[in-house]
Structures are given as C-alpha cells and as structure tokens.
Amino acid sequence: MKDYETIGGLFKEIKQDYIEHKLNQRLLVVMVEILAILDLLIRNIDFNETVCKLIYYSDTFSFFEK
C-alpha cells in the first residue's frame, strides 16, 4: 500500500468520498421535499411510487447507488 499511495493521498480520497456522500444525501433530501410540495399541489401523486420510478428508471441518478 505504501508503494502506491501516500497517507495524505489516502485521506484526500476519503475526504472527497465523504463530501460526495454528504452532497448526495442533501440532494436526496431536496428531491424528497420537492416531491412533497408536488404532492400538496397535485393530490393524486403516489409519493412512494414516484420516488421508486425516479430511482429505478433513471441512469442519470446513479449517485443513489453509492
């Protein structure tokens, strides 16, 4: 391990992963809030079904898998 990475490089990578994870969590919270607002505006939305479809059908949301 020491031959390939420095300790500083390892912590830099961990920090970047942590930042990405926190950003993904915050984005998910925002999406849930947007869907909740849409639910208030359009009472016929099935909230859970909509979230499942967003995650299942969109490859662009691949960050949810992390």
C-alpha positions as a Markdown table, in Angstrom:
| # | Residue | x | y | z |
|---|---|---|---|---|
| 1 | Met | 0.0 | 0.0 | 0.0 |
| 2 | Lys | 2.8 | 2.4 | 0.9 |
| 3 | Asp | 4.3 | 1.9 | -2.6 |
| 4 | Tyr | 1.2 | 3.2 | -4.3 |
| 5 | Glu | -0.3 | 5.9 | -2.1 |
| 6 | Thr | 0.8 | 8.4 | 0.5 |
| 7 | Ile | -1.1 | 8.7 | 3.7 |
| 8 | Gly | -2.0 | 12.3 | 2.7 |
| 9 | Gly | -3.4 | 11.0 | -0.6 |
| 10 | Leu | -5.4 | 8.3 | 1.1 |
| 11 | Phe | -7.0 | 10.9 | 3.4 |
| 12 | Lys | -7.7 | 13.2 | 0.4 |
| 13 | Glu | -9.5 | 10.4 | -1.3 |
| 14 | Ile | -11.6 | 9.6 | 1.8 |
| 15 | Lys | -12.4 | 13.3 | 2.3 |
| 16 | Gln | -13.6 | 13.5 | -1.3 |
| 17 | Asp | -15.8 | 10.4 | -0.9 |
| 18 | Tyr | -17.2 | 11.8 | 2.3 |
| 19 | Ile | -18.0 | 15.2 | 0.6 |
| 20 | Glu | -19.7 | 13.4 | -2.3 |
| 21 | His | -21.7 | 11.2 | 0.1 |
| 22 | Lys | -22.9 | 14.3 | 2.1 |
| 23 | Leu | -23.8 | 16.1 | -1.2 |
| 24 | Asn | -25.8 | 13.1 | -2.4 |
| 25 | Gln | -27.7 | 13.0 | 0.9 |
| 26 | Arg | -28.5 | 16.7 | 0.7 |
| 27 | Leu | -29.7 | 16.3 | -2.9 |
| 28 | Leu | -31.9 | 13.4 | -1.9 |
| 29 | Val | -33.5 | 15.5 | 0.9 |
| 30 | Val | -34.2 | 18.3 | -1.6 |
| 31 | Met | -35.8 | 15.9 | -4.0 |
| 32 | Val | -38.0 | 14.5 | -1.3 |
| 33 | Glu | -39.0 | 18.0 | -0.3 |
| 34 | Ile | -39.8 | 18.9 | -4.0 |
| 35 | Leu | -42.0 | 15.7 | -4.3 |
| 36 | Ala | -43.8 | 16.5 | -1.0 |
| 37 | Ile | -44.6 | 20.0 | -2.4 |
| 38 | Leu | -45.8 | 18.5 | -5.6 |
| 39 | Asp | -48.0 | 16.1 | -3.6 |
| 40 | Leu | -49.5 | 19.1 | -1.9 |
| 41 | Leu | -50.2 | 20.8 | -5.3 |
| 42 | Ile | -51.4 | 17.7 | -7.0 |
| 43 | Arg | -53.1 | 15.4 | -4.6 |
| 44 | Asn | -53.2 | 12.4 | -6.9 |
| 45 | Ile | -49.4 | 11.7 | -6.8 |
| 46 | Asp | -48.4 | 8.4 | -5.2 |
| 47 | Phe | -45.3 | 9.7 | -3.4 |
| 48 | Asn | -43.6 | 6.3 | -2.9 |
| 49 | Glu | -44.3 | 5.1 | -6.4 |
| 50 | Thr | -42.9 | 8.3 | -7.9 |
| 51 | Val | -39.7 | 8.1 | -5.9 |
| 52 | Cys | -39.3 | 4.4 | -6.8 |
| 53 | Lys | -39.8 | 5.2 | -10.5 |
| 54 | Leu | -37.2 | 8.1 | -10.3 |
| 55 | Ile | -34.6 | 5.8 | -8.9 |
| 56 | Tyr | -35.5 | 2.7 | -11.0 |
| 57 | Tyr | -35.8 | 4.3 | -14.4 |
| 58 | Ser | -33.1 | 6.9 | -14.5 |
| 59 | Asp | -29.5 | 6.1 | -15.1 |
| 60 | Thr | -28.6 | 9.7 | -14.6 |
| 61 | Phe | -29.3 | 9.2 | -10.8 |
| 62 | Ser | -26.6 | 6.7 | -10.5 |
| 63 | Phe | -25.2 | 8.5 | -7.4 |
| 64 | Phe | -28.1 | 7.0 | -5.4 |
| 65 | Glu | -26.3 | 3.6 | -5.6 |
| 66 | Lys | -23.3 | 4.9 | -3.6 |
